Amino acid sequence: MKAFHTFDTSLRLNLLILFTAGLLFWSSTATFLPTLPLYIEDVGGSKQEIGVVMGGFAIGLLLFRPVLGRLADQHGRKLLLLIGTFVATTAPFGYLAFKAIPILMLVRIFHGISIAAFTTGYSALVADLAPMAIRGEIISYMSLTAPIGLAIGPALGGYLQVATGYPLLFLLTAELAFIGLLGALQVNNPPAQKQQAIQNNSNFWQILSSPRVRIPSLVMLLVGIGVGAVHTFAPLFIKSTGAELNAGLFFTITAISSFMIRIVAGKASDRLGRGLFITFGIVAYIIASLLLFFANSRITFILAALAEGCGGGTMISMITTLMADRSLPQERGRIFAICIAGFDLGIAIAAPILGFIAQQMGYRSIFFYTSALMFLALLIFLTLSNKNLTHSLKFALGRGQDVYSLNNSQ
């Protein structure tokens, strides 16, 4: 945290306002993790329909993130913060008003725009503001909004769902996002974002096919399938096993674990490189999937939540930092959008496909398949993350630099 004291007052205030808006946004979004699958089930949705509706969130992400990434580069990051918080404010009223499964899916797709906009704008703005030498540390600290929000939201959502029912729950999520919108209005774009002196006209496929983006995007795709499985089916799986664990508590433990690991990982990555921590994160995700596959008791679910948090706290935040290292400011919004779109696609295909598997074979079988996919992601990163096998292994194990980085601060 000492790094913040070296910044001038206006920059510190800007980061504080940005952090607060992010915290409110994630708290609002996370209340739906343990509650929305149960709500869909309560209004008559089948296991596969639950997967389809929940997957609609990622469809919204996937369809709109590339366009929003270009907007971030052309018109500044603040516009995306405003779009994201506005959608998060209005979407809960859709869940409150409609109960038909097809309409709920449309509402969920619309809600997905909020994550696509806010996370792209937030990540790009933080990367713009962070000095290169301490970029990993600053990005990790600022990314704490997600695990803190994911700790507050599910616990609050689970409590309100039981104590008061869905209407008050949905109204609260809208209110949290609205306060976040008021905060986003106060955020200032850095001067560099107001200048468009350099235009980069690379399209979606040109950026995706470049070696600096292709492999991180593929890894994010495979991990996204596993994360989508947890977010969509963990509450229902926990309920089906009869384990004495509130689904909201599962996500709260995940968030606390993610919070703790981020405090250490970001600063360490500035010295040891991003690759080692991405590898660690993928391994943590493998462990989490295997624990869920074998889970029958409260303690096993808690251990799985801890491992899941370690995965998210290292791999996702470090790939964000890696993309900042590999991009110029005037293309950063698009590169972030495209790389994270791999994660979105994973979540989008996870819910309906794994929902079908759950319908045929039960919830437990889902996590056998996600374990295999996570292991594949690990092999790909170890062997293809840099220009050849030797450089990839060295980078992935913290023994070599990233040859695609645009700076040598690692």
Stockholm file with secondary structure:
# STOCKHOLM 1.0

chainA/1-410         MKAFHTFDTSLRLNLLILFTAGLLFWSSTATFLPTLPLYIEDVGGSKQEIGVVMGGFAIGLLLFRPVLGRLADQHGRKLLLLIGTFVATTAPFGYLAFKAIPILMLVRIFHGISIAAFTTGYSALVADLAPMAIRGEIISYMSLTAPIGLAIGPALGGYLQVATGYPLLFLLTAELAFIGLLGALQVNNPPAQKQQAIQNNSNFWQILSSPRVRIPSLVMLLVGIGVGAVHTFAPLFIKSTGAELNAGLFFTITAISSFMIRIVAGKASDRLGRGLFITFGIVAYIIASLLLFFANSRITFILAALAEGCGGGTMISMITTLMADRSLPQERGRIFAICIAGFDLGIAIAAPILGFIAQQMGYRSIFFYTSALMFLALLIFLTLSNKNLTHSLKFALGRGQDVYSLNNSQ
#=GR chainA/1-410 SS CGGGGGSCHHHHHHHHHHHHHHHHHHHHHHTHHHHHHHHHHHTTCCHHHHHHHHHHHHHHHHHHHHHHHHHHHHHCHHHHHHHHHHHHHHHHHHHHHCCCHHHHHHHHHHHHHHHHHHHHHHHHHHHHHSCGGGHHHHHHHHTTHHHHHHHHHHHHHHHHHHHTCHHHHHHHHHHHHHHHHHHHTTCCCCGGGGCCCSCCCCCHHHHHHSHHHHHHHHHHHHHHHHHHHHHHHHHHHHHHHTCSCCHHHHHHHHHHHHHHHHHHHHHHHHHHCSHHHHHHHHHHHHHHHHHHHHCCSHHHHHHHHHHHHHHIIIIIHHHHHHHHHTCCHHHHHHHHHHHHHHHHHHHHHHHHHHHHHHHHHCHHHHHHHHHHHHHHHHHHHHHHSSSSHHHHHHHHTTSSCCTTCSSCCC
#=GC SS_cons         CGGGGGSCHHHHHHHHHHHHHHHHHHHHHHTHHHHHHHHHHHTTCCHHHHHHHHHHHHHHHHHHHHHHHHHHHHHCHHHHHHHHHHHHHHHHHHHHHCCCHHHHHHHHHHHHHHHHHHHHHHHHHHHHHSCGGGHHHHHHHHTTHHHHHHHHHHHHHHHHHHHTCHHHHHHHHHHHHHHHHHHHTTCCCCGGGGCCCSCCCCCHHHHHHSHHHHHHHHHHHHHHHHHHHHHHHHHHHHHHHTCSCCHHHHHHHHHHHHHHHHHHHHHHHHHHCSHHHHHHHHHHHHHHHHHHHHCCSHHHHHHHHHHHHHHIIIIIHHHHHHHHHTCCHHHHHHHHHHHHHHHHHHHHHHHHHHHHHHHHHCHHHHHHHHHHHHHHHHHHHHHHSSSSHHHHHHHHTTSSCCTTCSSCCC
//
